[in-house]
Amino acid sequence: MQNPRNRTRLGALAAAAALITTAGIATSVSGPAAVLALPGAVESTTVTVDPTRILDTRINVGLTGDFTARTPRKLQVTGAIVTSDEVAANTPVKTVVPDGANGIILNVTAFQPTAAGFISIRPGNATGLPATSNLNVQPGQIVPNAVTVAIPTTGFNAGQIDIAYGNAPGATTGIIIDVVGYTTSTGLLDLTDRVIALEAGTTGRTPGPAGPAGPSGQDGADGQDGADGQDGATGTRGPAGPAGSRGADGVDGDDLYERTLIAHDKVTFSAAINAANALSPSASARVLILLEPGIYTGNHTLASFVDLRGSGDGTILENGDLVLGAANDVSALRFTNSNAAQQRISVGGTSTLRDLTLDGNTQISTATGADLTIIDSTVRFDVGPGVSASVADTLVIEGSTVTTASTNGTAVTGATKSTLRNSVFQAGNQAITAFNGDTMDIIGSEVRGTDNTVVVGGTGANFMIVDSYLENPTGSSIINTAAASITMLNSTVATAADAIVNIIGAGGADAICIGVAELDTGDGSSNSWNDTTCP
């Protein structure tokens, strides 16, 4: 069997540009330059911009930390985003590519990869691991390339691109991305009308005198209605009519807040929390607390419907717990802890944690019945589970990395229903744990252990493992207990040479369903491997 970690995937980058030049038309513009691209099934305009850096893993601009092989990550490229200005030595927030753009033109540079592989840039709604590449790299190289990629304009991943590094598991690389242009369909109709008007104009000759009018002919048949003429001047405003009935309330916008409060130190943070509570926030009147870069120490408690947003790794919550209410969104923060006692983010209801970095002895835990979503975050915990959701109703982890330093520690304890997607989990024994009756889906992810068990489930637990990679150097085990099921599709279970792979449904598990899967051991040995064909 060929080891997937020793495969090199070759990709091809295809780029096409179509330009139409109309003779006799000259235009002077300031700002971005636009080129009309006609005709085509989907008309679009290419807009060039001043090269702007939107991703630099050296200084954590765009995303935090180097890329890990086989772990795709999403990057927002439209709207207001953080950029890097090396000349001014700052990271301004600005809009380089507007919302609604349907493509982006990039310079992508990979540097200091630790293993041979490739970089793949895909639209933000891409899933799973990529099958093509834009850059092929060797260890220690610096490799640039031009990349043009589509951007989804609707849905959860609107305005995002997907970035992946392959193919050796555990390898890392730095990536820098500069925007040099984008494509959009906005403004084409106006530009086309102006071109048509110019082409229909005079040729520059002086017209002769008008001849005498001829006799009137018979009326011809009515022709087709002509195009609407330009609007006339606005007439005098009439008297106001009676007020109509009030319409239904519209849907709340994603960034619509009743009030935004800004804090720059511990004292103003506490004052902002008190002020937010006094506003009686609700689902239709949320309050945002915005933390400027700095260090905020001590314990903090947020009321329901109060959201907390930092400025990235420069905004640090240190040596204290963060307790959330029934509904909160927390984003763009770093948590550090130098105390011996654990530091916690306690989730009490329905909350989303996005773009967070947790260092050292900091844990995410939930209350009974909570619904927790973790996106694009990094959790590094010293002991025990980095994410403890055993009493929660639902847990979703996407685009994140969860590790624990303990040789016997667990990265994640799952909820009643857990979905782990496009993420990396690393721990000692029982890297991922599901309890009695739990359901856990592991999709497009890497799970790595340092002891003998990668995934373990309690009585009645049900696992679905799809498009994933599971590895333990001392022998990999996937263990489920009685009245349970294990389904594995398009996945790999890997160990070191001469180690054993176990897939065990102990105590009469209801089903062990192995679809398209493979062992990756030095000698091809296996124990208790069930190759039952899935129904």
Legacy VTK file of the C-alpha trace (Angstrom):
# vtk DataFile Version 3.0
C-alpha trace
ASCII
DATASET POLYDATA
POINTS 535 float
0.000 0.000 0.000
1.281 3.447 -0.803
1.629 5.646 2.272
-0.562 8.782 1.716
1.984 10.817 3.630
4.604 10.106 0.945
2.397 11.051 -1.994
2.992 14.262 -3.925
-0.115 15.765 -5.460
0.451 17.798 -8.572
-1.978 20.561 -9.479
-2.454 22.883 -12.382
-3.294 26.537 -12.329
-5.369 27.753 -15.273
-5.794 31.471 -15.845
-7.526 33.256 -18.712
-8.018 36.911 -19.470
-10.165 38.424 -22.226
-9.808 42.070 -23.140
-11.856 43.985 -25.773
-10.501 47.356 -26.891
-12.802 49.812 -28.713
-10.968 52.088 -31.173
-11.380 55.814 -30.685
-12.302 55.645 -26.956
-9.926 57.131 -24.382
-10.690 57.352 -20.646
-8.840 58.931 -17.735
-9.627 57.530 -14.267
-8.224 57.846 -10.759
-8.272 54.872 -8.408
-8.874 51.221 -9.487
-8.698 50.526 -13.241
-11.601 48.636 -14.911
-11.455 46.552 -18.132
-14.673 45.628 -19.979
-14.785 41.901 -20.742
-17.397 41.097 -23.440
-18.983 38.902 -24.581
-19.382 35.833 -22.367
-21.885 33.595 -20.612
-21.271 35.600 -17.417
-20.072 39.175 -18.024
-17.615 40.576 -15.509
-15.222 43.435 -14.952
-11.620 43.006 -13.821
-10.612 45.692 -11.313
-6.961 46.205 -10.387
-6.058 47.565 -6.960
-2.906 48.683 -5.193
-1.263 45.434 -3.987
-2.455 44.912 -0.424
-1.358 42.204 2.034
-4.331 40.403 3.606
-2.576 37.302 5.037
0.814 37.073 6.736
1.255 34.184 9.170
4.535 35.702 10.397
2.627 38.462 12.221
-0.826 36.799 12.501
-2.567 39.078 10.005
-5.687 37.473 8.480
-5.272 34.135 10.301
-3.283 33.086 13.351
-0.268 30.788 13.081
1.278 28.680 10.300
-0.804 26.249 8.234
-0.854 22.562 9.213
-0.964 19.995 6.422
-4.386 18.499 5.585
-6.183 21.235 7.560
-7.985 23.679 5.223
-8.773 27.121 6.681
-11.159 29.899 5.561
-10.035 33.528 4.975
-12.432 36.489 4.629
-11.326 38.607 1.641
-14.273 40.959 1.018
-15.580 43.867 3.070
-13.667 45.506 5.941
-10.713 43.251 6.919
-7.377 43.587 8.722
-4.447 44.266 6.359
-0.686 44.656 6.778
1.190 47.873 5.942
4.867 47.032 6.438
6.026 50.566 5.505
3.863 52.196 8.182
4.373 49.202 10.523
0.676 48.874 11.314
-2.333 46.691 10.500
-5.147 48.971 9.264
-8.696 47.733 8.732
-9.945 48.592 5.242
-12.012 47.334 2.337
-9.771 46.107 -0.505
-12.338 43.918 -2.275
-16.008 45.019 -1.976
-18.821 42.717 -0.917
-20.409 41.094 -3.983
-17.137 40.587 -5.883
-17.225 37.199 -7.648
-13.501 36.542 -8.051
-10.113 37.639 -6.684
-6.601 37.907 -8.168
-3.782 37.096 -5.734
-0.040 36.742 -5.316
0.435 33.708 -3.026
3.807 32.962 -1.407
4.618 29.856 0.663
7.719 30.001 2.869
9.654 27.581 5.067
7.508 24.457 4.516
8.709 21.601 6.726
7.843 18.923 4.147
7.272 18.599 0.411
3.699 19.300 -0.613
1.417 21.794 -2.267
-0.728 24.884 -1.586
-4.320 24.910 -2.887
-6.508 28.049 -3.048
-10.230 27.322 -3.565
-13.551 29.170 -3.271
-14.662 29.604 0.339
-17.509 27.089 0.028
-15.120 24.245 -0.907
-15.240 21.222 1.432
-12.964 18.329 2.238
-9.334 18.098 1.142
-8.291 19.597 -2.232
-7.440 17.576 -5.350
-5.488 20.342 -7.154
-2.677 22.724 -6.297
-1.564 26.259 -7.094
1.995 25.991 -5.701
4.254 22.953 -5.279
6.844 23.308 -2.500
9.927 21.599 -1.090
11.229 21.890 2.495
12.671 25.335 3.286
11.746 26.908 -0.073
10.100 30.278 -0.722
7.648 29.766 -3.620
5.394 32.526 -5.094
2.698 32.213 -7.733
-0.211 34.183 -9.192
-3.643 32.748 -8.374
-7.125 33.665 -9.655
-10.013 32.071 -7.749
-13.791 32.510 -7.577
-15.474 33.944 -4.446
-18.930 32.793 -3.316
-21.308 35.775 -3.072
-24.012 34.102 -0.976
-24.269 31.580 1.851
-22.236 30.950 5.015
-18.878 31.309 3.215
-19.746 34.435 1.172
-16.649 36.566 0.567
-14.228 33.798 1.673
-11.500 31.672 0.114
-10.321 28.228 1.264
-6.573 27.688 1.831
-5.029 24.225 2.261
-1.499 22.799 2.617
-0.783 19.158 1.832
0.243 16.456 1.868
2.481 15.192 4.727
0.445 15.017 7.985
1.874 17.209 10.722
3.921 19.383 8.357
3.616 23.176 8.580
4.267 26.150 6.321
3.977 29.934 6.421
1.838 31.688 3.794
1.647 35.315 2.593
-1.173 36.545 0.330
-1.364 39.925 -1.477
-4.470 41.097 -3.359
-3.782 42.706 -6.761
-7.307 42.751 -8.199
-10.801 41.293 -8.273
-13.680 40.646 -10.673
-17.251 41.949 -10.473
-20.332 42.210 -12.647
-21.311 45.588 -11.153
-21.376 48.562 -13.568
-21.195 46.637 -16.848
-24.578 47.761 -18.165
-23.733 51.440 -17.689
-20.358 50.971 -19.382
-21.950 49.103 -22.302
-24.512 51.876 -22.844
-21.749 54.467 -23.022
-19.754 52.407 -25.568
-22.856 52.016 -27.774
-23.571 55.742 -27.567
-20.000 56.578 -28.628
-20.056 54.139 -31.566
-23.349 55.659 -32.797
-21.944 59.236 -32.710
-20.923 61.428 -35.647
-17.783 60.798 -37.730
-16.489 64.364 -37.432
-17.764 65.652 -40.847
-19.730 68.913 -41.121
-23.396 68.192 -42.021
-24.825 69.904 -45.128
-27.966 72.138 -45.190
-31.336 70.471 -44.804
-33.218 69.794 -48.065
-36.866 70.728 -48.693
-39.463 68.572 -47.054
-41.094 65.996 -49.321
-44.809 65.222 -49.426
-46.230 63.266 -46.563
-46.597 59.580 -47.231
-49.248 57.247 -45.921
-49.017 56.330 -42.320
-47.037 53.171 -41.861
-47.749 50.395 -39.410
-46.985 51.162 -35.781
-43.430 50.295 -34.920
-42.214 48.643 -31.715
-42.074 50.827 -28.655
-38.777 52.649 -28.382
-36.534 52.628 -25.321
-37.626 54.743 -22.388
-36.308 58.301 -22.554
-34.415 60.010 -19.782
-36.431 61.037 -16.747
-37.716 64.587 -16.866
-37.145 67.193 -14.190
-38.735 66.501 -10.829
-42.136 68.147 -10.488
-43.497 70.060 -7.542
-44.063 67.843 -4.533
-47.702 67.175 -3.762
-49.290 67.152 -0.331
-48.448 64.255 1.982
-50.878 61.360 1.972
-52.171 59.641 5.095
-49.734 57.385 6.957
-49.997 53.707 6.077
-50.148 50.860 8.565
-46.924 49.688 10.136
-45.257 46.825 8.333
-43.832 43.683 9.925
-40.452 43.918 11.612
-37.565 43.039 9.318
-34.981 40.354 10.003
-32.170 41.511 12.275
-28.899 42.130 10.426
-25.771 40.245 11.466
-23.994 43.394 12.651
-26.978 45.361 13.950
-26.476 46.390 17.566
-28.598 48.556 19.779
-25.421 49.983 21.303
-21.641 49.592 20.914
-19.418 50.175 23.953
-15.614 50.520 23.714
-13.129 49.605 26.456
-9.359 50.092 26.598
-8.419 48.734 30.067
-9.771 46.656 32.956
-11.657 49.585 34.527
-13.438 50.642 31.327
-14.162 46.973 30.519
-15.985 46.527 33.842
-17.831 49.808 33.268
-18.874 48.653 29.778
-20.239 45.377 31.195
-22.306 47.279 33.789
-23.575 49.706 31.139
-24.521 46.815 28.810
-26.477 45.092 31.583
-28.333 48.338 32.331
-29.559 48.479 28.708
-31.542 45.219 29.205
-30.247 43.645 25.959
-32.459 41.181 24.078
-32.460 39.115 20.887
-33.741 42.142 18.937
-31.517 44.669 20.752
-28.074 43.153 21.233
-25.161 45.111 22.702
-21.533 44.908 21.498
-18.507 45.500 23.736
-15.430 46.252 21.620
-12.051 45.762 23.345
-9.086 47.751 22.053
-5.645 46.065 22.055
-4.343 45.576 25.586
-4.295 43.179 28.568
-7.506 42.687 30.596
-7.079 40.734 33.846
-9.562 39.185 36.274
-12.949 37.477 36.010
-15.707 38.857 33.768
-19.385 37.897 33.339
-21.475 38.843 30.290
-25.263 39.077 30.361
-27.280 37.350 27.645
-27.257 39.057 24.219
-24.062 40.995 25.033
-21.369 40.187 22.449
-17.631 40.656 22.982
-15.154 41.429 20.195
-11.416 42.092 20.425
-8.799 43.218 17.923
-7.053 39.857 17.408
-4.013 38.514 19.286
-3.246 42.019 20.605
-6.369 41.876 22.797
-5.571 39.564 25.743
-7.778 38.287 28.585
-5.366 37.106 31.268
-5.637 35.138 34.539
-9.414 35.071 34.884
-12.631 33.320 33.854
-15.065 34.576 31.206
-18.639 33.540 32.043
-21.255 33.808 29.277
-25.024 34.122 29.526
-27.783 32.428 27.527
-26.700 33.873 24.149
-23.332 35.479 23.355
-20.880 35.825 20.454
-17.189 36.165 21.395
-14.513 36.807 18.745
-10.947 37.995 17.969
-9.426 37.520 21.448
-6.421 35.784 23.019
-6.606 34.093 26.446
-3.478 33.484 28.560
-3.087 32.071 32.068
0.022 32.090 34.260
-1.810 30.813 37.356
-1.747 27.206 38.559
-5.551 27.098 38.616
-7.470 26.523 35.397
-8.897 29.480 33.516
-12.269 28.866 31.842
-14.602 30.196 29.207
-17.941 28.997 30.607
-20.788 28.731 28.090
-24.287 28.760 29.575
-26.588 28.791 26.539
-26.328 29.292 22.767
-22.977 30.904 21.997
-20.433 31.188 19.174
-16.669 31.477 19.785
-14.817 32.691 16.691
-11.144 33.485 15.954
-9.978 32.860 19.531
-6.552 31.726 20.746
-6.371 29.929 24.125
-2.831 29.366 25.474
-1.740 27.247 28.416
-4.113 26.336 31.194
-7.357 27.673 29.648
-10.401 25.455 28.983
-13.753 25.897 27.195
-16.567 24.269 29.216
-20.357 24.202 28.902
-23.352 24.113 31.206
-26.113 21.514 30.904
-28.147 21.898 27.696
-25.777 24.429 26.081
-25.334 24.814 22.314
-21.726 25.741 21.477
-20.094 26.597 18.124
-16.302 27.106 17.813
-14.936 28.493 14.506
-11.378 29.289 13.312
-9.928 29.048 16.818
-6.878 27.497 18.524
-7.128 25.825 21.947
-3.907 24.683 23.659
-4.684 23.192 27.114
-2.158 21.806 29.594
-4.263 19.011 31.164
-7.702 17.480 30.681
-10.052 18.245 27.793
-9.417 21.504 25.948
-13.132 21.546 25.064
-15.410 19.969 27.681
-18.978 19.690 26.344
-20.155 16.407 27.902
-23.367 17.970 29.303
-24.127 20.172 26.272
-26.877 19.460 23.746
-24.822 20.352 20.656
-21.188 21.043 19.819
-19.831 22.256 16.453
-16.087 22.761 15.892
-14.997 23.994 12.458
-11.649 25.144 11.050
-10.010 24.927 14.483
-7.118 23.231 16.313
-7.547 21.686 19.795
-4.522 20.161 21.571
-3.604 19.113 25.110
-0.079 18.673 26.467
-1.002 15.826 28.847
-0.017 12.306 27.706
-3.291 10.975 29.091
-5.399 14.038 28.327
-8.400 14.351 26.033
-8.713 17.089 23.405
-12.534 17.052 23.189
-15.350 15.480 25.198
-18.394 15.602 22.964
-21.970 16.771 23.459
-25.178 14.805 22.846
-24.726 15.741 19.142
-21.237 16.779 18.006
-19.928 17.763 14.563
-16.141 18.167 14.157
-15.338 19.516 10.685
-12.090 20.540 8.926
-10.181 20.668 12.227
-7.136 19.144 13.997
-7.332 17.373 17.373
-4.252 16.118 19.247
-3.993 14.605 22.717
-2.823 11.544 24.637
-5.144 8.645 25.425
-8.709 9.043 24.080
-8.050 12.114 21.926
-11.804 12.384 21.220
-14.435 10.990 23.613
-18.185 10.527 23.171
-20.351 9.419 26.081
-23.297 7.032 26.371
-25.840 7.566 23.613
-23.930 10.458 22.022
-23.689 11.000 18.257
-20.405 12.296 16.830
-19.575 13.163 13.192
-15.877 13.637 12.341
-15.571 15.146 8.838
-12.478 16.273 6.928
-10.399 16.335 10.125
-7.157 14.996 11.629
-7.170 13.193 14.984
-3.794 12.375 16.527
-3.019 10.532 19.762
0.200 9.811 21.650
-1.025 6.722 23.567
-3.129 3.801 22.354
-6.628 5.167 21.701
-7.630 7.826 19.175
-11.417 7.783 19.454
-13.535 6.147 22.197
-17.306 6.073 22.779
-19.559 5.002 25.635
-22.500 2.620 25.530
-24.792 3.434 22.627
-22.493 6.077 21.132
-22.584 6.448 17.337
-19.613 7.574 15.245
-19.559 8.740 11.600
-15.960 9.272 10.363
-15.722 10.709 6.815
-12.765 12.072 4.756
-10.553 12.070 7.861
-7.084 10.988 8.999
-6.523 9.228 12.367
-3.017 8.527 13.677
-1.262 7.213 16.785
2.445 6.285 16.637
2.097 3.489 19.240
-0.941 1.886 17.599
-4.306 3.383 16.700
-7.557 2.236 18.284
-11.123 3.262 17.559
-13.212 1.738 20.337
-16.956 1.773 20.782
-18.973 -0.109 23.397
-22.252 -2.017 23.415
-25.349 -0.983 21.431
-23.299 1.406 19.326
-22.280 1.934 15.709
-19.110 2.935 13.876
-19.245 4.096 10.235
-16.023 5.044 8.410
-15.858 6.308 4.810
-12.962 7.625 2.676
-10.651 7.757 5.685
-7.203 6.569 6.780
-6.081 5.018 10.085
-2.282 5.326 10.445
0.351 4.042 12.894
4.122 3.753 13.088
5.931 0.723 11.665
5.009 -2.648 13.272
2.135 -1.055 15.223
-1.407 -2.361 15.344
-4.658 -0.872 14.120
-7.792 -1.777 16.083
-11.358 -0.927 15.136
-13.394 -2.484 17.914
-17.087 -2.590 18.680
-16.837 -4.021 22.187
-19.684 -5.812 23.942
-21.651 -6.568 20.784
-21.732 -3.189 19.055
-24.678 -2.969 16.692
-22.664 -2.194 13.561
-19.130 -1.646 12.325
-19.385 -0.249 8.795
-16.091 0.293 6.931
-16.515 1.819 3.494
-13.596 3.157 1.425
-10.844 3.233 4.061
-7.216 2.182 4.346
-4.623 1.077 6.883
-1.310 2.924 6.906
1.158 0.794 8.912
4.777 -0.004 8.310
4.177 -3.733 7.859
0.479 -3.691 6.932
-0.510 -5.539 10.110
-3.983 -5.236 11.574
-6.047 -6.626 14.420
-9.831 -6.831 14.744
-10.193 -5.068 11.382
-13.736 -5.390 10.111
-14.163 -4.842 6.366
-17.925 -5.272 6.298
-19.404 -3.685 3.186
-21.604 -0.733 4.099
-25.268 -1.117 3.101
LINES 1 536
535 0 1 2 3 4 5 6 7 8 9 10 11 12 13 14 15 16 17 18 19 20 21 22 23 24 25 26 27 28 29 30 31 32 33 34 35 36 37 38 39 40 41 42 43 44 45 46 47 48 49 50 51 52 53 54 55 56 57 58 59 60 61 62 63 64 65 66 67 68 69 70 71 72 73 74 75 76 77 78 79 80 81 82 83 84 85 86 87 88 89 90 91 92 93 94 95 96 97 98 99 100 101 102 103 104 105 106 107 108 109 110 111 112 113 114 115 116 117 118 119 120 121 122 123 124 125 126 127 128 129 130 131 132 133 134 135 136 137 138 139 140 141 142 143 144 145 146 147 148 149 150 151 152 153 154 155 156 157 158 159 160 161 162 163 164 165 166 167 168 169 170 171 172 173 174 175 176 177 178 179 180 181 182 183 184 185 186 187 188 189 190 191 192 193 194 195 196 197 198 199 200 201 202 203 204 205 206 207 208 209 210 211 212 213 214 215 216 217 218 219 220 221 222 223 224 225 226 227 228 229 230 231 232 233 234 235 236 237 238 239 240 241 242 243 244 245 246 247 248 249 250 251 252 253 254 255 256 257 258 259 260 261 262 263 264 265 266 267 268 269 270 271 272 273 274 275 276 277 278 279 280 281 282 283 284 285 286 287 288 289 290 291 292 293 294 295 296 297 298 299 300 301 302 303 304 305 306 307 308 309 310 311 312 313 314 315 316 317 318 319 320 321 322 323 324 325 326 327 328 329 330 331 332 333 334 335 336 337 338 339 340 341 342 343 344 345 346 347 348 349 350 351 352 353 354 355 356 357 358 359 360 361 362 363 364 365 366 367 368 369 370 371 372 373 374 375 376 377 378 379 380 381 382 383 384 385 386 387 388 389 390 391 392 393 394 395 396 397 398 399 400 401 402 403 404 405 406 407 408 409 410 411 412 413 414 415 416 417 418 419 420 421 422 423 424 425 426 427 428 429 430 431 432 433 434 435 436 437 438 439 440 441 442 443 444 445 446 447 448 449 450 451 452 453 454 455 456 457 458 459 460 461 462 463 464 465 466 467 468 469 470 471 472 473 474 475 476 477 478 479 480 481 482 483 484 485 486 487 488 489 490 491 492 493 494 495 496 497 498 499 500 501 502 503 504 505 506 507 508 509 510 511 512 513 514 515 516 517 518 519 520 521 522 523 524 525 526 527 528 529 530 531 532 533 534
